[in-house]
Amino acid sequence: MKKVLVLLFLFTALLPLRAVADGRWRMYLAYHNNTYNVPMGTRIYSLCDGNLYSYDTADNSVHYFSKLDGLNGKSIRFIAPAPTRQRLLVVYTDGNIDLISPNGDVFNIPQLSSANGGDLVLNDLAINGDEVDLATNEGIVRLDMKKAELKGYYKLGANVASAIVFEGKLYAALSDKVLACDLNANMSDRNSWQVALNASVRRFFVFGRRLLFQVSTPSAAFGQGLWALTAGLQPQHLAATDYPKAYVDASKAVFANDAQVIVLDVAHPDQIAQTLTANNSWSHLTLSGSTFWASEGLSGLRNYKVSGNTLQPAGIQLEGNGPKRDLCYYMKYYGDKLLIAGGRLDPYDRIHFPGTLIQYDGRDWRSFEEEDIAAKIGYPYTDINCVVQDPRDPTHYFATSAGKGLFEFKNFKFQKHYSLHNSPLRSAVKDGNAPYYVRLDGLNFDKAGNLFMVNNHADSVIRVLKADGSWASLYADGLSKAPTLEKTLIDNKGRLWIASRRTIDGHTAGLFCLDYNGTIDNTSDDISKYRTSGVNEDATAFDFGGVYTLMQDTDGSIWVGAGTGLYVIPNPDEWFKSDFYITQIKVPRNDGTNYADYLLAKVPVNAIATDGGGRKWIGTLGGGLYLVSPDGTSILGHFTSKDSPLLSDNIYSLAVSEADGEVMIGTDVGLCSYFSNAARAQAELDKNNVKVYPNPVRPEFKGMLAVSGLTANADVRIVNTAGHVVAGGRSVGGSFNWDLRGTDGFRVPSGVYDIMVVTNEANKGIVAKVTII
């Protein structure tokens, strides 16, 4: 594990590392869309949709960075070498800043993110010695890396595209002009800033005692292309062609467009030293020695060498790793395979997400076909928000979109699209003719093989693609024209539950249940009930405030995550009765009184999952992740992005692997996981099913030894070669975890240890072994 140092205003403090050190966390980040790279020493650091990795040219190794390495954020906006610090500068979208040393130490400068109210947009950065200038949507932020402090925030009342220090002045590129201010002046005074150039500048660079700048929109004074200014502000037009891709270091400056690359040498900064032909679709291009490195989007990172007057591939291409995108709004396990749907509905139609369907089998990631679907249906393939596997055919899938209808897949290949033209599905638009507003969600198969879904903004919101291929529509009293029906559940008695997430004029969010008695076409025996509020077991009134998620426990109770907290329906049969009440779990205060508090009252609960030990993992919006006892009366753990590697406190989805207890955590910025100590319990104790990981245990391992494949509540004892019991306990679900410490609290010595397991009934036992190096 990398050492993490945090620099605060005038002192140095060590961040809490407890959650990092236990070794239970994993990151599943998307390293596919390569957008930017910078060389530094023997390494090429690359950005992929805000995630960072490095390629070391000395030994061909690749390292993927994450919070497990001590990073203090997730979505990276900029990376740049900081030569005076001999570190890589990492700037996140929220203004947080890390400095990464070659040996992996991470220094954090949090002041800007702490002061950022969320409205700050970072446009560009420039490094001048120990100082960093950040151009923002409101002005310029100046930082001192050596002192680890903010030097100033100079609001100019306009968007600043780029900012840089040149010859004692700070320059700021506005939309139609360049302002400059003497570094010794009062930069907080708007009157100190004077117009230096009447030019629309995209970006500044300092190179060879020249101020280089790019002009994309020509003006009367400055035409399009690349310009240079000397200390006397004498302009020189170096190139009349726009080169939007740029990289500048101490010796070379590289500028590129989709057809050509030009190179400047510091010995003659006013001249183009090299012009190369390179037809490309690169996102970025850099130069290290004689090797060019191109960020090629989904084609990854590739190196090039000069051949004549062209650039030719030089043999190295690093392509994608992990899931295709950091989108994970919906997740569900089918056996040992995890299905992910990445998109969601933006009710205001401002944000759309690329059609993302992914399967993970515990080792490999596989994306469903998506490239040609838009051409086949005639409009964008976006916002895929739910996916199911056909219970009769594990190679057959259906997926809904928050605006584009229903999609059918076979062996990950697109098969058929259902929308207005070939089904009873309806559009949210008033005239009903817009196929890109067919807003669906909530897929679920019943035991008869009928596929249920919700059709938002329709009169009859329940649609069913029956097992015979025909369609049915069911009216749901209280849900007609509802705007944001999302999660559904078919319970163990075949009833359909529908969560309504959002309240608008004419509709109040809540929870609906339909008992259709297994007869879709016969509605005469149907009973249903929609509730938006009610009373709890203490006769205290509650209001759901929107229902976000549903989960049925093994005892038949239904756990409800809502905008106002967590609720439980102990007996779903009671839902339809007039005297129905809901349960809000009480957590005793254990302070010598009889007082208790409602579990997660007023905390928006967005996802719920159960592990092999019956414990509940509860994801919130803004409050991180909770682990509670099977009945919810004890909070066993609470993880936040501040005190653990959890990527974000906004949890979108949760899914638990029955095989090994891995809790997959979908957040608004990507996917991570936590290895719980509760895999699925086996019905019988069989040595062939018992797995010990890791084995052997190497000296650098700091995590928990996991023993899986056990029966419930099995007695486990760790015995050394002398026959002494050094640790023990009971399995949780089918798992037992050991921190490698003996009864004295210290890590046990190297050696071979027996893991003796006996069932709870003491009628069978097995022995496994582990080697600790």
CORJOTA-V108096 format. One record per residue. N is the residue number from 0. SS is DSSP state (a for helix, b for strand, c for the rest). PHI is phi in whole degrees, -180 to 180 (none if undefined). D_LAST is the distance of its C-alpha to the last C-alpha in whole Angstrom. Layout:
# CORJOTA-V108096
n	ss	phi	d_last
N	SS	PHI	D_LAST
N	SS	PHI	D_LAST
This chain:
# CORJOTA-V108096
n	ss	phi	d_last
0	c	none	18
1	c	-78	21
2	c	-74	23
3	b	-119	27
4	b	-116	30
5	b	-118	33
6	b	-96	36
7	c	-107	39
8	c	-54	43
9	c	-130	42
10	c	-150	39
11	b	-113	35
12	b	-134	33
13	c	-95	30
14	c	-67	30
15	c	-64	28
16	c	-117	24
17	a	-56	23
18	a	-71	24
19	a	-70	22
20	a	-71	19
21	c	-77	18
22	c	72	17
23	c	-93	20
24	b	-93	23
25	b	-136	23
26	b	-112	26
27	b	-122	29
28	c	-102	31
29	c	-87	34
30	b	-121	34
31	c	-118	37
32	c	-90	40
33	b	-79	39
34	b	-111	42
35	b	-162	41
36	b	-151	39
37	b	-138	39
38	b	-79	38
39	b	-156	36
40	c	66	35
41	c	-89	33
42	b	-107	32
43	b	-113	34
44	b	-92	34
45	b	-129	36
46	b	-105	37
47	b	-128	37
48	c	48	39
49	c	88	38
50	b	-107	34
51	b	-114	33
52	b	-141	30
53	b	-129	30
54	b	-118	30
55	b	-97	29
56	c	-71	32
57	c	-76	30
58	c	-130	27
59	c	63	28
60	b	-86	25
61	b	-122	26
62	b	-126	25
63	b	-101	27
64	c	-86	27
65	c	-161	28
66	a	-64	27
67	a	-67	24
68	a	-92	24
69	c	99	26
70	c	-61	30
71	c	-106	32
72	c	-164	34
73	c	-125	35
74	c	-91	38
75	b	-87	38
76	b	-95	42
77	b	-137	41
78	b	-131	39
79	b	-162	40
80	b	-68	39
81	b	-116	40
82	c	-58	40
83	c	-68	41
84	c	-95	38
85	c	53	36
86	b	-141	34
87	b	-94	35
88	b	-84	37
89	b	-123	37
90	b	-116	40
91	b	-91	40
92	c	-62	43
93	c	-88	43
94	c	95	43
95	c	-66	40
96	b	-135	38
97	b	-119	35
98	b	-121	34
99	b	-105	31
100	b	-85	30
101	c	-59	29
102	c	-90	25
103	c	99	25
104	c	-62	27
105	b	-123	29
106	b	-102	32
107	b	-111	35
108	b	-119	38
109	c	-94	39
110	a	-60	43
111	a	-67	45
112	a	-67	43
113	a	-67	44
114	a	-87	47
115	c	-76	48
116	c	-83	50
117	c	106	49
118	c	-97	52
119	c	-78	50
120	c	-116	50
121	b	-92	48
122	b	-103	50
123	b	-165	49
124	b	-138	47
125	b	-141	48
126	b	-112	46
127	b	-129	48
128	c	66	46
129	c	-91	45
130	b	-105	47
131	b	-122	46
132	b	-113	49
133	b	-108	49
134	b	-84	52
135	b	-127	52
136	c	-72	55
137	c	-123	57
138	b	167	56
139	b	-131	54
140	b	-105	51
141	b	-114	50
142	b	-126	46
143	b	-110	45
144	c	-69	42
145	c	-65	42
146	c	-89	43
147	c	56	41
148	b	-147	44
149	b	-77	47
150	b	-87	50
151	b	172	53
152	b	-131	53
153	b	-108	57
154	b	-83	58
155	c	-106	61
156	c	72	62
157	c	-157	61
158	c	-70	58
159	c	-109	57
160	c	-75	55
161	b	-156	54
162	b	-145	54
163	b	-160	54
164	b	-96	55
165	b	-147	57
166	c	50	59
167	c	81	59
168	b	-128	60
169	b	-102	58
170	b	-103	59
171	b	-131	59
172	b	-93	59
173	c	-96	61
174	c	-64	63
175	c	-130	66
176	c	-160	66
177	b	-117	63
178	b	-100	64
179	b	-140	63
180	b	-141	62
181	b	-64	62
182	c	-63	59
183	c	-90	61
184	c	-83	63
185	c	-81	63
186	c	-71	61
187	c	-78	61
188	c	-88	64
189	a	-58	65
190	a	-72	68
191	a	-77	66
192	c	-97	65
193	b	-120	68
194	b	-71	68
195	b	-101	67
196	b	-145	67
197	c	-97	69
198	c	-145	66
199	b	-94	63
200	b	-100	60
201	b	-80	57
202	b	-157	55
203	b	-106	55
204	b	-148	53
205	b	-106	54
206	b	-150	54
207	c	55	55
208	c	58	57
209	b	-127	59
210	b	-99	58
211	b	-90	57
212	b	-151	58
213	b	-103	58
214	b	-116	61
215	b	-97	61
216	b	-111	65
217	c	-69	67
218	c	-130	70
219	c	-64	73
220	c	-92	72
221	c	-133	68
222	c	-79	68
223	c	-66	65
224	b	121	62
225	b	-104	60
226	b	-124	62
227	b	-133	61
228	b	-120	63
229	c	-86	63
230	c	-59	64
231	c	-86	67
232	c	60	66
233	c	-89	68
234	b	-79	67
235	b	-135	66
236	b	-89	66
237	b	-80	63
238	b	-153	63
239	c	-90	65
240	c	-103	62
241	c	-78	60
242	c	-124	56
243	c	-71	54
244	b	-92	51
245	b	-141	50
246	b	-146	47
247	b	-134	48
248	c	-126	46
249	c	-70	48
250	c	-117	49
251	b	-134	49
252	b	-128	51
253	b	-119	50
254	b	-130	53
255	b	-144	53
256	c	-126	54
257	c	-78	54
258	c	-131	56
259	b	-150	56
260	b	-128	54
261	b	-120	55
262	b	-127	53
263	b	-111	55
264	b	-109	54
265	a	-64	54
266	a	-67	56
267	a	-138	59
268	c	-67	58
269	c	-93	61
270	c	-125	61
271	b	-84	59
272	b	-80	57
273	b	-152	56
274	b	-124	57
275	b	-125	55
276	b	-87	56
277	c	-159	53
278	c	-70	54
279	c	-157	51
280	c	-130	50
281	c	-66	47
282	c	-87	46
283	b	-160	45
284	b	-143	45
285	b	-130	44
286	b	-134	44
287	b	-130	41
288	c	66	43
289	c	-105	45
290	b	-108	43
291	b	-91	44
292	b	-123	41
293	b	-112	43
294	b	-88	42
295	c	-113	43
296	b	62	43
297	c	-70	41
298	c	-86	41
299	c	88	38
300	b	-106	38
301	b	-139	40
302	b	-99	40
303	b	-136	44
304	b	-124	46
305	b	-77	49
306	b	-133	52
307	c	68	55
308	c	-114	56
309	b	-128	53
310	b	-104	50
311	b	-124	48
312	b	-55	44
313	b	-112	42
314	b	108	39
315	b	-113	37
316	b	-141	37
317	b	-103	34
318	c	-97	35
319	c	-66	34
320	b	-143	31
321	c	82	31
322	c	-64	34
323	c	-66	37
324	c	-141	38
325	c	-87	37
326	c	-121	39
327	c	-154	38
328	c	-70	41
329	b	-132	41
330	b	-142	38
331	b	-158	38
332	b	-86	35
333	b	-121	37
334	c	66	34
335	c	-98	31
336	b	-111	33
337	b	-100	34
338	b	-105	37
339	b	-128	38
340	b	-113	42
341	c	-90	42
342	c	-91	45
343	c	-158	48
344	c	-86	51
345	c	-97	53
346	c	-56	56
347	c	-98	58
348	c	61	57
349	c	-99	55
350	c	-118	52
351	c	-129	51
352	c	-115	48
353	b	-54	47
354	c	-57	47
355	c	-129	43
356	b	-129	42
357	b	-138	38
358	b	-119	36
359	b	-126	32
360	c	-103	30
361	c	97	27
362	c	-137	26
363	c	-116	30
364	b	-104	33
365	b	-135	36
366	b	-94	39
367	c	-72	43
368	c	-57	46
369	c	-146	47
370	c	-63	49
371	c	-101	52
372	a	-67	53
373	a	-58	55
374	a	-65	57
375	a	-76	58
376	a	-96	58
377	c	93	60
378	c	-158	58
379	c	-60	55
380	c	-95	52
381	b	-141	50
382	c	59	49
383	b	-76	47
384	b	-115	47
385	b	-158	46
386	b	-147	45
387	b	-134	44
388	b	-101	44
389	b	-64	46
390	c	-65	45
391	c	-94	47
392	b	-154	46
393	b	-68	42
394	b	-101	43
395	b	-116	46
396	b	-136	46
397	b	-129	48
398	b	-142	48
399	b	-101	50
400	b	-119	51
401	c	-76	53
402	c	-166	56
403	b	-119	56
404	c	94	56
405	b	-115	54
406	b	-122	52
407	b	-115	51
408	b	-131	48
409	b	-136	47
410	c	51	44
411	c	72	44
412	b	-103	47
413	b	-63	50
414	b	-115	53
415	b	-157	55
416	b	-119	56
417	b	-112	58
418	c	-155	60
419	c	-63	64
420	c	-80	65
421	c	-140	64
422	c	-161	63
423	c	-80	64
424	c	-59	62
425	c	-126	63
426	c	-87	63
427	c	-78	63
428	c	-74	66
429	c	-58	69
430	c	-78	71
431	c	74	68
432	c	-108	68
433	c	-95	65
434	a	-71	62
435	a	-92	60
436	a	-125	60
437	b	-86	59
438	c	-95	56
439	b	-115	54
440	b	-173	51
441	b	68	50
442	b	-69	49
443	b	-161	49
444	b	-90	49
445	c	-92	51
446	c	-65	51
447	c	-88	54
448	c	87	52
449	c	-86	54
450	b	-99	53
451	b	-95	54
452	b	-156	54
453	b	-110	55
454	b	-117	58
455	c	-63	59
456	c	68	62
457	c	-100	64
458	c	-65	66
459	c	-103	64
460	c	-82	61
461	b	-94	59
462	b	-117	59
463	b	-133	58
464	b	-92	57
465	c	-73	58
466	c	-60	56
467	c	-87	60
468	c	94	59
469	c	-88	62
470	b	-112	62
471	b	-138	63
472	b	-125	63
473	b	-122	63
474	c	-83	65
475	c	-119	63
476	c	-63	65
477	c	101	64
478	c	-112	62
479	c	-57	64
480	c	68	64
481	c	-61	61
482	c	-91	59
483	c	-140	55
484	b	-85	54
485	b	-122	50
486	b	-73	48
487	b	-128	49
488	b	-147	48
489	b	-105	50
490	c	-80	49
491	c	-70	48
492	c	-110	52
493	c	83	53
494	c	-81	54
495	b	-100	54
496	b	-111	53
497	b	-129	53
498	b	-96	52
499	b	-103	54
500	c	-89	53
501	c	-132	55
502	c	-96	59
503	b	-135	62
504	c	-58	66
505	c	92	67
506	b	-149	63
507	c	-107	61
508	c	-65	57
509	c	-180	56
510	b	-131	55
511	b	-119	57
512	b	-134	56
513	b	-124	58
514	b	-103	59
515	c	-95	60
516	c	55	60
517	c	73	59
518	c	-123	62
519	c	-63	62
520	c	-83	65
521	c	-108	67
522	a	-90	67
523	a	-68	69
524	a	-102	67
525	c	-80	64
526	b	-131	64
527	b	-148	62
528	b	-154	61
529	b	-116	60
530	b	-128	59
531	c	-111	59
532	b	-160	59
533	b	167	59
534	b	-128	58
535	b	-98	55
536	c	-65	55
537	c	-97	56
538	c	64	59
539	c	-91	58
540	b	-69	59
541	b	-136	56
542	b	-134	57
543	c	-58	54
544	c	66	54
545	c	102	53
546	b	-106	51
547	b	-107	47
548	b	-156	45
549	b	-137	45
550	b	-151	43
551	b	-96	44
552	c	-82	42
553	c	-65	41
554	c	-86	44
555	c	95	46
556	c	-69	46
557	b	-114	47
558	b	-95	45
559	b	-120	47
560	b	-97	45
561	b	-137	48
562	c	-65	50
563	c	-107	50
564	b	134	47
565	b	-111	46
566	b	-133	48
567	b	-131	47
568	b	-105	50
569	c	-62	49
570	c	-128	52
571	a	-60	53
572	a	-61	56
573	a	-80	57
574	a	-55	57
575	a	-84	61
576	c	-84	62
577	c	-70	65
578	c	-97	63
579	c	-62	59
580	c	-136	57
581	b	-102	53
582	b	-108	51
583	c	-111	49
584	c	-62	46
585	b	-104	46
586	b	-108	43
587	b	-60	44
588	c	-75	44
589	c	54	42
590	c	-116	45
591	c	90	47
592	c	-108	49
593	c	-95	50
594	c	-78	49
595	b	-145	47
596	b	-120	47
597	b	-64	47
598	c	-65	44
599	c	57	44
600	c	-62	47
601	c	68	49
602	c	-100	45
603	c	-64	46
604	b	-102	43
605	b	-110	43
606	b	-156	40
607	b	-140	39
608	b	-145	36
609	b	-115	35
610	c	-96	31
611	c	-65	30
612	c	-95	31
613	c	81	34
614	c	-74	33
615	b	-106	35
616	b	-101	34
617	b	-124	37
618	b	-99	38
619	b	-116	40
620	b	-101	43
621	c	98	42
622	c	-113	40
623	c	80	36
624	b	-119	34
625	b	-116	35
626	b	-120	33
627	b	-126	35
628	c	-63	35
629	c	-53	37
630	c	-94	40
631	c	82	40
632	c	-83	40
633	c	-131	37
634	b	-88	36
635	b	-92	32
636	b	-168	31
637	b	-144	33
638	b	-115	31
639	c	-129	33
640	c	-70	33
641	c	-83	34
642	c	-117	31
643	c	-156	28
644	c	-72	27
645	c	-50	30
646	c	-67	32
647	c	-158	36
648	c	-84	37
649	b	-99	40
650	b	-96	38
651	b	-91	40
652	b	-154	38
653	b	-138	35
654	b	-152	34
655	b	-114	31
656	c	-74	29
657	c	-68	30
658	c	-70	27
659	c	-131	24
660	c	78	26
661	b	-69	26
662	b	-96	29
663	b	-84	30
664	b	-121	32
665	b	-90	35
666	b	-117	37
667	c	-74	40
668	c	-122	38
669	b	145	35
670	b	-111	32
671	b	-139	29
672	b	-148	27
673	b	-133	25
674	b	-83	23
675	c	-75	24
676	c	-101	23
677	c	-147	26
678	c	-84	26
679	c	-64	29
680	c	-74	29
681	b	-82	30
682	c	-69	33
683	c	-134	31
684	c	-82	28
685	c	-134	27
686	a	-58	23
687	a	-68	24
688	a	-92	24
689	c	-82	21
690	b	-125	18
691	b	-119	15
692	b	-142	14
693	c	-79	11
694	c	-155	10
695	c	-77	7
696	b	-96	6
697	c	-88	5
698	c	-57	6
699	c	-79	10
700	c	-73	10
701	c	-117	13
702	c	-94	14
703	c	-104	15
704	b	-74	13
705	b	-110	16
706	b	-116	18
707	b	-120	21
708	c	86	24
709	c	-94	25
710	b	-84	28
711	c	-67	30
712	c	58	29
713	c	-70	27
714	b	-86	25
715	b	-122	21
716	b	-135	20
717	b	-100	16
718	b	-124	16
719	c	-86	14
720	c	-68	14
721	c	-84	17
722	c	87	19
723	c	-92	19
724	b	-78	19
725	b	-103	16
726	b	-164	18
727	b	-177	20
728	b	163	23
729	b	-114	25
730	c	-70	25
731	b	-108	27
732	c	63	28
733	c	-109	26
734	b	-128	23
735	b	-135	20
736	b	-121	18
737	b	-128	16
738	c	-85	15
739	c	70	12
740	b	-103	14
741	c	-88	15
742	c	-66	19
743	c	-85	19
744	c	89	18
745	c	-106	15
746	b	-59	12
747	c	-71	10
748	c	-67	8
749	c	-62	5
750	b	154	7
751	b	-103	9
752	b	-120	11
753	b	-87	14
754	b	-108	16
755	b	-96	20
756	b	-123	22
757	b	-130	26
758	c	-61	29
759	c	-60	31
760	c	-84	34
761	c	61	32
762	c	-105	33
763	c	-159	30
764	b	-143	26
765	b	-140	23
766	b	-130	20
767	b	-115	17
768	b	-129	13
769	b	-139	10
770	b	-105	6
771	b	-109	4
772	c	-87	0
